[in-house]
Amino acid sequence: MIMIKNDTLDVLLTSLGIFLGLLGVVGLFLVLNNTSRILDNLGWLILSALSVSLSLGILKKVI
């Protein structure tokens, strides 16, 4: 791994975590908005749940 100053890495991880969290929330909103096609959106649901959990993990590691 390339050695980066810890501050820079923390900032990158934090912004990545926030971005993934927002992506997950948007994905969940889209899925809940189209409840008639919930089976079609199952992939989106899984993806957004993964995004949210990943972002929480990243933010927990940074903070």
Buried (B, 14 or more C-beta within 10 A) or exposed (E): EEEEEEEEBBEEBBEBBEEBBEBBBEBBEEBEEEEEEEEEBEEBBEBBBBBBEBBBEBBEEBE
